[in-house]
Amino acid sequence: MDNFSRFEAASASDILSWAIDTFGDSFAIATSFQKEGMVILDLASRLSAGVRVFTLDTGRLPDETYRMMETVRQRYGIPVDIIFPERDEVEHLVAFHGPNLFYSSVQARQRCCDVRKVRPLERKLETLKAWATGLRRDQAETRAAISKVERGPTGRMKICPLADWSAARVEQYIAQHGVPVHPLYERGFTSIGCAPCTRAVQPGESERAGRWWWEEDAKKECGIHFAPDGSVARNIVEEAEPREMHKGFTVWFTGMSGAGKSTISRLLELKLRQHGARVEVLDGDIVRTHLSKGLGFSKEDRDENVRRIGFVCELLARHGVIAIAAAI
């Protein structure tokens, strides 16, 4: 087993050099263009002109963040890979919970972060062997134990080259090397995320006090937690889902293509969720993509398709979920 504790004494530049040499195009830097991420990007650009950079566009970012994407392209000649959430998941989220659900509870806010940030990041990380992020140990108690380099069973590496840096050291590097700074810092921001969920901090407040400032006694994290294997572990507590109102069961809509099965299913799902039910819909698109890929329209294939849908519905119902199947 590799011992990555040796990197604890290594400089940020040396760690990035090792990552670039070791993983090549399978390594990328994740950044939201805050000061730490920009320092990492600047360090890496001095080591390799082809370093990969990606960011998450939640759909609720401040305009200044989009300007930073262009600044990076102009200053460093590095194209930023912009990762978006799944449109259907966002539409679902807004339709069921409203566009500003995050103000209603910590759990609702975590749900929004999950759809707009955590899941897109998970999908991106599946394409990489290693990635770098700008976490620092002194940013928050939740980050105090992060390592500079970690690898788990999946083999994916999580690299935090600035883990032992202080805020003052970050500022010093930026001043010495003329690193571009996100415009919102000039307006008193010390941690920058989505526009509705970020404000400037007041004197004496912690760095992350401007994140979800309406929450009391809550951890100032978006729900992205890094397991030892570099994967993203969601921290959505059970209360984020409406409480179960009764035992699970299956509702099955059938009919020819275009008969309106999916539309009726979604309407029923919405009504049931409004009454506190846990609901999952298995419509044609979901089934074809995840359950019955490769099956045709022969009688044997159609029978197999029905068996698979029925099996999944039974499992869902057994765990208290109302399963709505919409299939021919």
Residue frames relative to the residue before (quaternion, step in Angstrom):
aa qw qx qy qz dx dy dz
M 1.0000 0.0000 0.0000 0.0000 0.00 0.00 0.00
D 0.4669 -0.6920 0.4784 0.2724 3.55 -0.90 0.97
N 0.2465 -0.7494 0.5960 0.1498 3.53 -1.11 0.74
F 0.1290 -0.8356 0.5323 0.0420 3.55 -0.21 1.26
S 0.3950 0.7163 -0.4850 0.3091 3.58 1.21 0.19
R 0.5396 0.6325 -0.3998 0.3860 3.59 1.21 -0.42
F 0.6317 0.5494 -0.3385 0.4296 3.58 1.16 -0.52
E 0.5050 0.6674 -0.4289 0.3400 3.59 1.19 -0.30
A 0.7171 0.4059 -0.2499 0.5085 3.59 1.12 -0.54
A 0.5518 0.6297 -0.3841 0.3892 3.59 1.28 -0.12
S 0.5171 -0.6267 0.4822 0.3276 3.57 -1.19 0.55
A 0.6531 -0.5090 0.3835 0.4090 3.55 -1.25 0.38
S 0.6510 0.5223 -0.3153 0.4517 3.57 0.97 -0.84
D 0.6600 0.5039 -0.3114 0.4621 3.59 0.95 -0.83
I 0.6428 0.5204 -0.3244 0.4591 3.58 0.99 -0.79
L 0.6696 0.4863 -0.2986 0.4754 3.57 0.94 -0.87
S 0.6191 0.5379 -0.3425 0.4583 3.58 1.01 -0.74
W 0.6452 0.5128 -0.3091 0.4746 3.57 0.99 -0.85
A 0.6680 0.5087 -0.3049 0.4495 3.59 0.90 -0.90
I 0.6642 0.5005 -0.3039 0.4647 3.58 0.94 -0.90
D 0.6827 0.4834 -0.2861 0.4673 3.59 0.91 -0.91
T 0.7064 0.4857 -0.2626 0.4429 3.56 0.97 -0.86
F 0.8295 0.2652 -0.0995 0.4814 3.58 0.80 -0.97
G 0.2837 -0.8019 0.4950 0.1773 3.61 1.21 -0.24
D 0.8415 -0.1123 0.1139 0.5160 3.58 -0.86 -1.03
S 0.6078 0.5441 -0.3629 0.4504 3.59 1.25 -0.13
F 0.6247 0.4706 -0.3383 0.5233 3.56 1.33 0.26
A 0.0636 0.7932 -0.6033 0.0535 3.58 -1.02 0.79
I 0.3910 -0.6919 0.5611 0.2313 3.53 -1.29 0.52
A 0.2237 -0.7483 0.6113 0.1274 3.56 -0.91 0.97
T 0.1178 0.8061 -0.5709 0.1019 3.58 -0.79 0.94
S 0.2246 -0.7242 0.6317 0.1615 3.52 -1.27 0.59
F 0.5426 -0.6722 0.3442 0.3679 3.54 1.39 0.46
Q 0.3492 0.6740 -0.5463 0.3540 3.52 1.08 0.77
K 0.7459 -0.4415 0.2474 0.4331 3.56 -1.24 0.30
E 0.6644 0.5093 -0.3188 0.4445 3.60 0.87 -0.90
G 0.6719 0.5004 -0.3017 0.4551 3.57 0.89 -0.89
M 0.6554 0.5074 -0.3087 0.4666 3.56 1.05 -0.74
V 0.6075 0.5324 -0.3539 0.4715 3.59 1.09 -0.63
I 0.6520 0.5044 -0.3155 0.4700 3.58 0.92 -0.88
L 0.6476 0.5180 -0.3163 0.4607 3.56 0.94 -0.89
D 0.6594 0.5064 -0.3088 0.4620 3.59 0.93 -0.88
L 0.6420 0.5175 -0.3203 0.4663 3.59 0.94 -0.87
A 0.6967 0.4818 -0.2803 0.4515 3.57 0.83 -0.99
S 0.6359 0.5432 -0.3396 0.4304 3.60 1.01 -0.75
R 0.6364 0.5184 -0.3233 0.4709 3.59 1.19 -0.49
L 0.6763 0.4739 -0.2748 0.4924 3.56 1.30 -0.32
S 0.8030 -0.0147 0.0572 0.5931 3.56 1.08 -0.75
A 0.3907 -0.7273 0.5165 0.2271 3.56 -0.87 0.96
G 0.7205 0.4540 -0.2420 0.4650 3.57 1.20 -0.40
V 0.3063 0.7682 -0.5168 0.2212 3.58 1.19 0.35
R 0.3751 -0.7418 0.5187 0.1999 3.55 -1.02 0.84
V 0.0841 -0.7862 0.6123 0.0043 3.54 -1.06 0.88
F 0.0247 0.7942 -0.6071 -0.0004 3.57 -0.99 0.78
T 0.1250 -0.7707 0.6211 0.0673 3.53 -1.29 0.48
L 0.4079 -0.6924 0.5406 0.2489 3.55 -1.25 0.46
D 0.1469 -0.7658 0.6211 0.0789 3.56 -0.77 1.05
T 0.2377 -0.8240 0.5047 0.0992 3.56 -0.20 1.30
G 0.4985 -0.6284 0.4385 0.4054 3.55 1.24 -0.45
R 0.7349 0.3510 -0.2189 0.5374 3.60 1.30 -0.07
L 0.3507 0.7641 -0.4802 0.2503 3.60 1.18 0.45
P 0.5232 -0.6018 0.4848 0.3592 3.60 -1.17 0.48
D 0.6336 -0.5552 0.3804 0.3817 3.56 -1.16 0.59
E 0.6052 0.5860 -0.3545 0.4057 3.59 1.05 -0.71
T 0.6193 0.5424 -0.3476 0.4488 3.60 1.10 -0.60
Y 0.6364 0.5083 -0.3291 0.4778 3.58 1.03 -0.72
R 0.6208 0.5300 -0.3422 0.4654 3.56 1.08 -0.67
M 0.6239 0.5381 -0.3390 0.4542 3.59 1.08 -0.67
M 0.5872 0.5627 -0.3752 0.4448 3.60 1.05 -0.63
E 0.6835 0.4658 -0.2831 0.4855 3.56 0.93 -0.86
T 0.6004 0.5612 -0.3518 0.4482 3.58 1.07 -0.70
V 0.6465 0.5180 -0.3120 0.4652 3.58 0.95 -0.87
R 0.6545 0.5110 -0.3190 0.4568 3.58 0.91 -0.86
Q 0.7028 0.4669 -0.2732 0.4620 3.58 0.90 -0.93
R 0.7116 0.4698 -0.2680 0.4484 3.59 0.86 -0.93
Y 0.8249 0.2574 -0.0970 0.4938 3.57 0.80 -1.02
G 0.3972 -0.7207 0.4804 0.3033 3.58 1.21 -0.28
I 0.5191 0.6309 -0.4098 0.4056 3.55 1.20 0.50
P 0.3047 -0.7387 0.5649 0.2060 3.61 -0.70 0.99
V 0.3192 -0.7508 0.5504 0.1775 3.57 -0.92 0.91
D 0.3177 -0.7283 0.5789 0.1828 3.55 -0.82 1.05
I 0.1661 -0.8134 0.5543 0.0591 3.58 -0.47 1.22
I 0.1706 -0.8010 0.5720 0.0469 3.55 -0.66 1.19
F 0.1653 -0.8107 0.5596 0.0475 3.55 -0.77 1.10
P 0.5117 -0.5952 0.4983 0.3683 3.59 -1.21 0.35
E 0.6039 -0.5363 0.4304 0.4031 3.55 -1.26 0.30
R 0.5084 -0.6792 0.4359 0.3003 3.58 -0.79 1.02
D 0.6563 0.5219 -0.3220 0.4395 3.59 0.90 -0.90
E 0.6552 0.5133 -0.3203 0.4523 3.58 1.00 -0.79
V 0.6516 0.4989 -0.3146 0.4770 3.58 1.01 -0.77
E 0.6453 0.5151 -0.3247 0.4613 3.58 0.95 -0.86
H 0.6224 0.5385 -0.3168 0.4714 3.55 1.04 -0.83
L 0.6588 0.5289 -0.2956 0.4459 3.55 0.88 -1.03
V 0.7134 0.4553 -0.2602 0.4648 3.57 0.79 -1.03
A 0.6470 0.5334 -0.3240 0.4380 3.58 0.99 -0.82
F 0.7450 0.4180 -0.2226 0.4698 3.57 0.95 -0.87
H 0.8287 0.2494 -0.0795 0.4948 3.57 0.97 -0.86
G 0.5480 -0.6207 0.4018 0.3911 3.60 1.23 -0.12
P 0.6181 -0.5933 0.3699 0.3594 3.60 -1.16 0.54
N 0.7780 0.2852 -0.1504 0.5392 3.61 1.09 -0.62
L 0.0937 0.8463 -0.5160 0.0936 3.56 0.96 0.88
F 0.5820 0.6404 -0.3610 0.3476 3.58 1.12 -0.68
Y 0.6221 0.5514 -0.3543 0.4283 3.61 1.15 -0.39
S 0.6256 0.6066 -0.3309 0.3622 3.59 1.16 -0.54
S 0.7893 -0.1424 0.1157 0.5860 3.61 1.05 -0.68
V 0.6371 -0.5037 0.4091 0.4159 3.55 -1.30 0.30
Q 0.6550 0.5240 -0.3175 0.4423 3.57 0.94 -0.87
A 0.6506 0.5017 -0.3200 0.4718 3.59 0.99 -0.79
R 0.6331 0.5214 -0.3310 0.4667 3.58 1.04 -0.77
Q 0.6503 0.5093 -0.3150 0.4675 3.57 0.98 -0.82
R 0.6043 0.5513 -0.3511 0.4557 3.56 1.08 -0.67
C 0.6531 0.5086 -0.3085 0.4685 3.57 0.97 -0.89
C 0.6541 0.5034 -0.3073 0.4736 3.59 0.93 -0.90
D 0.6201 0.5646 -0.3384 0.4268 3.55 1.01 -0.80
V 0.7148 0.4452 -0.2508 0.4775 3.57 0.84 -0.99
R 0.7705 0.4047 -0.2023 0.4491 3.57 0.83 -0.97
K 0.7976 0.2831 -0.1367 0.5148 3.62 1.13 -0.56
V 0.7400 0.4561 -0.2646 0.4175 3.55 0.58 -1.18
R 0.7020 0.4686 -0.2876 0.4526 3.58 0.74 -0.97
P 0.6449 0.4948 -0.3446 0.4697 3.65 0.89 -0.74
L 0.6432 0.5115 -0.3301 0.4645 3.60 0.99 -0.77
E 0.6140 0.5482 -0.3498 0.4474 3.58 0.98 -0.78
R 0.6719 0.5008 -0.3022 0.4543 3.55 0.90 -0.94
K 0.6536 0.5116 -0.3153 0.4601 3.58 0.98 -0.80
L 0.6756 0.5142 -0.3045 0.4318 3.58 0.87 -0.92
E 0.5694 0.5993 -0.3834 0.4118 3.57 1.14 -0.47
T 0.6806 0.4779 -0.2814 0.4788 3.60 1.23 -0.43
L 0.7069 0.4541 -0.2409 0.4858 3.60 1.28 -0.16
K 0.3697 -0.6919 0.5690 0.2466 3.53 -1.34 0.37
A 0.7931 0.0304 0.0008 0.6083 3.57 1.24 -0.48
W 0.0070 0.7928 -0.6094 0.0083 3.54 -1.18 0.63
A 0.3012 -0.7506 0.5664 0.1581 3.52 -1.21 0.59
T 0.0431 -0.7867 0.6158 -0.0007 3.53 -1.09 0.76
G 0.5176 -0.7099 0.4118 0.2418 3.58 -1.16 0.66
L 0.2623 0.7830 -0.5291 0.1954 3.61 1.02 0.61
R 0.1115 -0.7590 0.6381 0.0658 3.54 -1.18 0.76
R 0.5641 -0.6423 0.4045 0.3251 3.56 -1.00 0.80
D 0.7324 0.4342 -0.2557 0.4579 3.60 1.00 -0.70
Q 0.4313 0.7044 -0.4669 0.3160 3.60 1.21 0.23
A 0.7852 -0.1231 0.1295 0.5929 3.56 1.03 -0.83
E 0.6422 -0.5275 0.3843 0.4021 3.56 -1.22 0.44
T 0.6323 0.5570 -0.3308 0.4249 3.58 1.05 -0.73
R 0.7344 0.4062 -0.2214 0.4966 3.58 1.23 -0.40
A 0.4051 0.7725 -0.4290 0.2348 3.57 1.29 -0.04
A 0.7587 0.4024 -0.2050 0.4696 3.61 1.07 -0.63
I 0.3851 0.7419 -0.4886 0.2502 3.62 1.17 0.14
S 0.3464 -0.7174 0.5695 0.2025 3.56 -1.15 0.69
K 0.5797 -0.5769 0.4342 0.3777 3.54 -1.22 0.36
V 0.7907 0.0387 0.0041 0.6110 3.57 1.04 -0.80
E 0.0508 0.7921 -0.6051 0.0611 3.56 -0.88 0.98
R 0.0025 -0.7713 0.6360 0.0243 3.55 -1.18 0.60
G 0.1679 -0.8016 0.5688 0.0757 3.53 -0.99 0.82
P 0.8191 -0.2861 0.1863 0.4610 3.59 -1.29 -0.26
T 0.6694 0.5000 -0.3177 0.4483 3.61 1.02 -0.67
G 0.4933 -0.6753 0.4193 0.3531 3.58 1.22 -0.38
R 0.5413 0.6193 -0.4183 0.3854 3.60 1.21 -0.19
M 0.2975 -0.7700 0.5469 0.1395 3.54 -0.92 0.99
K 0.1423 -0.7344 0.6560 0.1005 3.52 -1.12 0.77
I 0.0923 -0.8213 0.5627 -0.0182 3.55 -0.67 1.16
C 0.0344 -0.7810 0.6230 -0.0245 3.55 -0.79 1.09
P 0.1336 -0.8593 0.4876 0.0777 3.59 0.39 1.19
L 0.7209 0.4050 -0.2495 0.5040 3.61 1.17 -0.45
A 0.2325 0.8242 -0.4958 0.1440 3.58 1.22 0.33
D 0.7789 0.3305 -0.1767 0.5029 3.60 0.92 -0.85
W 0.4682 0.6662 -0.4550 0.3603 3.61 1.22 0.26
S 0.3499 -0.6901 0.5884 0.2349 3.55 -1.23 0.55
A 0.6589 -0.4810 0.3835 0.4330 3.57 -1.28 0.20
A 0.6342 0.5407 -0.3291 0.4440 3.59 1.03 -0.77
R 0.6536 0.5090 -0.3174 0.4615 3.57 1.00 -0.77
V 0.6064 0.5395 -0.3437 0.4724 3.57 1.08 -0.69
E 0.6621 0.5058 -0.2997 0.4647 3.57 0.91 -0.94
Q 0.6395 0.5368 -0.3223 0.4461 3.57 0.99 -0.84
Y 0.6594 0.4993 -0.3139 0.4662 3.58 0.91 -0.89
I 0.6437 0.5326 -0.3249 0.4432 3.58 0.91 -0.91
A 0.6766 0.4931 -0.2928 0.4619 3.59 0.92 -0.91
Q 0.6773 0.5091 -0.2971 0.4403 3.59 0.95 -0.87
H 0.8034 0.3037 -0.1313 0.4951 3.58 0.98 -0.83
G 0.4528 -0.7222 0.4370 0.2871 3.58 1.22 0.19
V 0.2007 0.8040 -0.5328 0.1716 3.56 0.99 0.80
P 0.5018 -0.6506 0.4689 0.3241 3.62 -0.87 0.86
V 0.2011 -0.7872 0.5780 0.0760 3.56 -1.01 0.89
H 0.5484 -0.6130 0.4652 0.3273 3.55 -0.99 0.88
P 0.5242 -0.6842 0.4057 0.3041 3.63 -0.75 1.00
L 0.6169 0.5820 -0.3634 0.3855 3.62 1.04 -0.59
Y 0.5320 0.6148 -0.4244 0.3986 3.62 1.16 -0.33
E 0.6281 0.5467 -0.3371 0.4393 3.59 1.05 -0.71
R 0.7019 0.4398 -0.2537 0.4995 3.58 1.22 -0.47
G 0.6922 -0.5290 0.2703 0.4099 3.57 1.18 0.47
F 0.4775 0.6484 -0.4575 0.3771 3.58 1.22 0.20
T 0.1266 -0.7924 0.5912 0.0806 3.58 -1.07 0.73
S 0.7511 0.1310 -0.1207 0.6357 3.57 1.31 -0.11
I 0.1201 -0.8428 0.5246 -0.0090 3.55 -0.60 1.17
G 0.0665 0.7845 -0.6118 0.0767 3.54 -0.82 1.06
C 0.7993 -0.1555 0.1596 0.5581 3.57 -0.82 -0.99
A 0.6334 -0.5884 0.3533 0.3575 3.58 -1.08 0.74
P 0.7168 0.4430 -0.3009 0.4465 3.66 0.75 -0.84
C 0.7409 0.4450 -0.2054 0.4592 3.58 1.17 -0.56
T 0.6991 0.4227 -0.2510 0.5192 3.58 1.26 0.20
R 0.0385 0.7799 -0.6242 0.0265 3.56 -1.00 0.82
A 0.6214 -0.5025 0.4292 0.4209 3.55 -1.31 0.14
V 0.4060 -0.7049 0.5236 0.2530 3.59 -1.15 0.59
Q 0.4370 -0.6719 0.5359 0.2653 3.51 -1.28 0.47
P 0.6555 -0.5039 0.3637 0.4291 3.63 -1.15 0.43
G 0.7946 0.2813 -0.2305 0.4861 3.55 -0.91 0.98
E 0.5797 0.5766 -0.3869 0.4264 3.60 1.22 -0.20
S 0.5758 -0.5905 0.4421 0.3526 3.57 -1.24 0.48
E 0.7136 -0.4664 0.3171 0.4156 3.55 -1.28 0.36
R 0.7869 0.3381 -0.1633 0.4897 3.57 0.91 -0.91
A 0.3459 0.7614 -0.4833 0.2588 3.58 1.24 0.32
G 0.6581 0.5305 -0.3081 0.4365 3.58 1.16 -0.53
R 0.5914 0.5484 -0.3740 0.4578 3.56 1.27 -0.04
W 0.8401 -0.0706 0.0163 0.5376 3.61 -0.80 1.06
W 0.0476 0.8734 -0.4818 0.0528 3.54 0.97 0.99
W 0.6151 0.5653 -0.3547 0.4197 3.62 1.16 -0.39
E 0.5940 0.5754 -0.3635 0.4289 3.59 1.25 -0.26
E 0.2263 -0.7705 0.5830 0.1230 3.57 -0.98 0.84
D 0.8613 0.0412 -0.0578 0.5032 3.55 -0.98 0.93
A 0.4988 0.6238 -0.4484 0.4013 3.58 1.03 0.75
K 0.5285 -0.6100 0.4813 0.3420 3.55 -1.14 0.61
K 0.3703 -0.7481 0.5112 0.2049 3.55 -0.85 0.99
E 0.4133 0.6669 -0.5006 0.3658 3.54 0.54 1.25
C 0.4892 -0.6955 0.4531 0.2677 3.55 -1.11 0.70
G 0.6364 -0.5112 0.3452 0.4632 3.58 1.26 -0.05
I 0.5755 0.5417 -0.3934 0.4696 3.57 1.27 -0.03
H 0.0648 0.7749 -0.6235 0.0806 3.56 -0.64 1.17
F 0.3473 -0.7822 0.4938 0.1539 3.51 -0.88 0.95
A 0.2816 -0.7537 0.5760 0.1446 3.55 -0.60 1.19
P 0.6913 -0.4957 0.3185 0.4183 3.62 -1.16 0.33
D 0.6753 0.4841 -0.3074 0.4637 3.58 1.15 -0.50
G 0.5736 -0.6106 0.3737 0.3981 3.58 1.25 0.13
S 0.5089 0.6443 -0.4305 0.3749 3.57 1.25 0.04
V 0.4700 -0.6447 0.5209 0.3036 3.51 -1.31 0.25
A 0.1359 -0.7917 0.5930 0.0548 3.57 -0.76 1.05
R 0.3264 -0.7630 0.5253 0.1880 3.55 -0.56 1.14
N 0.1944 -0.7841 0.5840 0.0799 3.53 -1.07 0.81
I 0.2535 0.7646 -0.5406 0.2425 3.54 0.86 1.02
V 0.2904 -0.7856 0.5193 0.1698 3.57 -0.39 1.18
E 0.7079 -0.4968 0.2956 0.4059 3.55 -1.22 0.48
E 0.6437 0.5516 -0.3411 0.4063 3.58 1.00 -0.75
A 0.5043 0.6411 -0.4361 0.3801 3.60 1.24 -0.17
E 0.6782 0.3883 -0.2723 0.5614 3.58 1.22 -0.45
P 0.5508 -0.5828 0.4583 0.3834 3.61 -1.03 0.63
R 0.5452 -0.6319 0.4351 0.3379 3.53 -1.02 0.74
E 0.5800 -0.6048 0.4350 0.3294 3.52 -1.12 0.79
M 0.2450 -0.7990 0.5297 0.1451 3.59 -0.80 0.94
H 0.7910 -0.0516 0.0181 0.6093 3.60 1.22 -0.29
K 0.7028 -0.4407 0.3278 0.4521 3.54 -1.29 -0.03
G 0.5606 -0.6221 0.4332 0.3333 3.54 -1.19 0.53
F 0.0285 0.7694 -0.6381 0.0108 3.53 -1.29 0.45
T 0.4306 -0.6976 0.5131 0.2544 3.58 -1.28 0.12
V 0.1090 -0.7367 0.6641 0.0656 3.54 -1.13 0.85
W 0.0888 -0.8230 0.5611 0.0021 3.58 -0.67 1.09
F 0.1183 -0.7701 0.6254 0.0428 3.55 -0.75 1.14
T 0.0158 -0.7991 0.6009 -0.0131 3.57 -0.85 0.95
G 0.2816 0.7372 -0.5736 0.2195 3.56 -1.22 0.45
M 0.6659 -0.5067 0.3660 0.4073 3.53 -1.29 0.21
S 0.6656 -0.4895 0.3802 0.4157 3.55 -1.29 0.34
G 0.7977 0.2654 -0.2164 0.4964 3.56 -0.90 0.96
A 0.4840 0.6932 -0.4217 0.3277 3.57 1.26 0.09
G 0.5827 -0.6179 0.3605 0.3857 3.57 1.23 -0.16
K 0.2993 0.7895 -0.4931 0.2097 3.59 1.24 0.32
S 0.6944 0.4798 -0.2854 0.4541 3.58 0.83 -0.98
T 0.6373 0.5318 -0.3284 0.4507 3.58 1.00 -0.82
I 0.6649 0.4887 -0.2981 0.4799 3.57 0.90 -0.94
S 0.6369 0.5436 -0.3294 0.4363 3.58 0.98 -0.84
R 0.6803 0.4892 -0.2943 0.4597 3.58 0.90 -0.92
L 0.6330 0.5197 -0.3324 0.4677 3.58 1.03 -0.74
L 0.6557 0.4984 -0.3061 0.4775 3.56 0.98 -0.84
E 0.6144 0.5492 -0.3409 0.4524 3.57 1.02 -0.80
L 0.6560 0.5212 -0.3101 0.4493 3.57 0.90 -0.94
K 0.6712 0.5008 -0.2980 0.4582 3.57 0.89 -0.93
L 0.6686 0.5051 -0.3019 0.4547 3.56 0.91 -0.89
R 0.6477 0.5121 -0.3191 0.4652 3.58 0.99 -0.82
Q 0.6198 0.5493 -0.3464 0.4406 3.58 1.04 -0.70
H 0.7040 0.4182 -0.2484 0.5175 3.58 1.22 -0.49
G 0.6494 -0.5749 0.3015 0.3960 3.57 1.24 0.36
A 0.4673 0.6927 -0.4432 0.3245 3.60 1.20 0.21
R 0.3523 -0.6615 0.6100 0.2572 3.54 -1.29 0.44
V 0.0063 0.8349 -0.5412 0.1002 3.54 -0.51 1.24
E 0.0221 -0.7580 0.6510 0.0343 3.54 -1.17 0.71
V 0.2188 -0.7759 0.5822 0.1055 3.56 -0.98 0.92
L 0.1229 -0.7573 0.6382 0.0635 3.55 -0.94 0.95
D 0.0496 0.8092 -0.5819 0.0641 3.57 -0.05 1.27
G 0.7874 -0.3745 0.2173 0.4388 3.55 -1.31 0.08
D 0.6759 0.5030 -0.3066 0.4428 3.59 0.86 -0.94
I 0.6668 0.4975 -0.3032 0.4646 3.57 0.92 -0.90
V 0.6683 0.5117 -0.3003 0.4487 3.56 0.91 -0.96
R 0.6809 0.4949 -0.2967 0.4510 3.59 0.86 -0.95
T 0.7008 0.4830 -0.2703 0.4500 3.58 0.99 -0.83
H 0.8376 0.2631 -0.0842 0.4713 3.56 0.78 -1.01
L 0.7889 0.3604 -0.1596 0.4714 3.59 1.08 -0.58
S 0.8363 0.1766 -0.0389 0.5176 3.57 0.84 -0.96
K 0.2172 0.7940 -0.5366 0.1855 3.55 1.12 0.62
G 0.7701 0.3301 -0.2579 0.4811 3.56 -0.87 0.97
L 0.6028 0.5495 -0.3660 0.4480 3.58 1.21 -0.30
G 0.3194 -0.7556 0.5463 0.1691 3.56 -1.08 0.77
F 0.6411 -0.5351 0.3965 0.3813 3.56 -1.16 -0.63
S 0.3557 0.7068 -0.5254 0.3127 3.57 1.17 0.48
K 0.6630 -0.5042 0.3591 0.4210 3.57 -1.23 0.39
E 0.6478 0.5253 -0.3211 0.4486 3.58 0.97 -0.84
D 0.6789 0.4854 -0.2952 0.4651 3.57 0.92 -0.91
R 0.6563 0.5070 -0.3181 0.4593 3.57 0.99 -0.78
D 0.6279 0.5187 -0.3340 0.4744 3.57 1.04 -0.72
E 0.6469 0.5113 -0.3132 0.4711 3.57 1.01 -0.84
N 0.6190 0.5485 -0.3327 0.4531 3.58 1.05 -0.79
V 0.6610 0.5015 -0.2976 0.4723 3.58 0.94 -0.91
R 0.6421 0.5253 -0.3273 0.4523 3.58 0.97 -0.81
R 0.6650 0.5051 -0.3053 0.4577 3.58 0.95 -0.86
I 0.6539 0.5007 -0.3171 0.4702 3.57 0.91 -0.88
G 0.6562 0.5253 -0.3065 0.4467 3.55 0.94 -0.92
F 0.6411 0.5293 -0.3230 0.4523 3.58 1.01 -0.81
V 0.6699 0.4860 -0.2998 0.4745 3.59 0.92 -0.91
C 0.6380 0.5260 -0.3281 0.4567 3.59 0.96 -0.83
E 0.6413 0.5259 -0.3230 0.4558 3.57 0.99 -0.81
L 0.6487 0.5103 -0.3168 0.4674 3.58 0.97 -0.84
L 0.6542 0.5102 -0.3144 0.4614 3.58 0.93 -0.87
A 0.6759 0.5012 -0.2950 0.4527 3.57 0.86 -0.98
R 0.6215 0.5620 -0.3324 0.4330 3.55 1.06 -0.78
H 0.7364 0.3728 -0.2078 0.5250 3.57 1.19 -0.57
G 0.6803 -0.5590 0.2762 0.3851 3.55 1.11 0.68
V 0.5517 0.6053 -0.3929 0.4181 3.57 1.24 0.35
I 0.3636 -0.6819 0.5844 0.2475 3.56 -1.09 0.74
A 0.1494 -0.8004 0.5781 0.0537 3.57 -0.56 1.18
I 0.1156 -0.7800 0.6140 0.0343 3.56 -0.78 1.09
A 0.1010 -0.7992 0.5921 0.0207 3.59 -0.55 1.18
A 0.0457 -0.7734 0.6322 0.0044 3.56 -0.94 0.95
A 0.3001 0.7588 -0.5085 0.2750 3.56 -0.02 1.30
I 0.5721 -0.5906 0.4452 0.3546 3.54 -1.19 0.65
